[in-house]
Amino acid sequence: LAPRIYGDGTIDNFKNEIISETLLELPNHHEQIERYMDTAFDLQVTLSHRLSKLHPARFEGMLHPVFQEDEWMVLLLGGVLGVCVG
């Protein structure tokens, strides 16, 4: 019925315009969205519970890619600190 009233493609244009405006406005509300998600999903409790259940090897495997890029710096800093302390 809507295509007959408004013409072909009008609904799609309207949807695309709403999506574009929403995506432009979304960054302005990220703090409120994060607070809501933290509350609604209870992320801190959920993540701490699930991470505490991980086997140490799997936990290390999950974190390793995060630090892999800077691994040389961590090793260098560890060596320097070891020399300073030892």
C-alpha positions in Angstrom: 0.0 0.0 0.0 2.8 2.5 0.9 4.5 2.2 -2.5 1.2 3.1 -4.2 0.8 6.1 -2.0 4.3 7.4 -1.9 5.8 5.9 -5.0 8.4 3.2 -5.6 11.6 3.6 -3.7 10.3 6.2 -1.3 10.2 3.9 1.7 13.8 2.7 0.9 15.0 6.3 0.7 13.3 7.1 3.9 14.9 4.1 5.6 18.3 5.1 4.3 17.9 8.7 5.5 17.0 7.5 9.0 20.0 5.1 9.1 22.3 7.9 7.9 21.0 10.4 10.5 21.2 7.7 13.2 24.8 6.9 12.4 25.7 10.6 12.5 24.1 11.1 15.8 25.2 7.8 17.5 28.8 8.9 18.5 27.2 11.8 20.5 25.6 9.3 22.8 28.2 6.6 23.3 28.7 7.3 27.0 25.0 6.8 27.7 24.9 3.7 25.5 27.9 2.2 27.4 26.4 2.9 30.8 23.1 1.3 29.7 24.9 -1.7 28.3 27.0 -2.1 31.4 23.9 -2.0 33.5 21.7 -4.1 31.3 24.2 -6.9 30.6 26.0 -6.6 34.0 29.3 -6.8 32.0 31.7 -6.5 34.9 30.2 -9.4 36.8 29.7 -11.5 33.7 33.2 -11.0 32.3 34.9 -11.5 35.6 33.0 -14.7 36.2 33.7 -16.1 32.8 37.4 -15.0 32.7 37.9 -16.6 36.2 36.7 -19.9 34.7 39.2 -19.9 31.8 42.2 -22.2 31.9 45.4 -20.2 32.3 46.7 -21.3 28.9 43.4 -20.2 27.2 43.5 -16.9 29.1 47.1 -16.3 28.0 46.1 -17.3 24.4 43.4 -14.7 24.5 45.6 -11.9 25.7 48.7 -12.7 23.7 47.5 -11.2 20.4 46.8 -7.9 22.3 50.4 -7.6 23.5 52.1 -9.4 20.5 52.8 -6.1 18.6 54.6 -4.6 21.6 56.1 -7.8 22.9 59.6 -6.6 22.1 59.1 -3.6 24.3 57.9 -5.7 27.2 60.9 -8.0 26.9 63.3 -5.1 26.6 61.7 -3.3 29.6 61.9 -6.6 31.6 65.6 -7.0 30.7 66.4 -3.4 31.7 64.5 -3.7 35.0 66.3 -7.1 35.6 69.7 -5.4 35.1 68.7 -2.5 37.3 67.4 -4.7 40.1 69.9 -7.5 39.8 
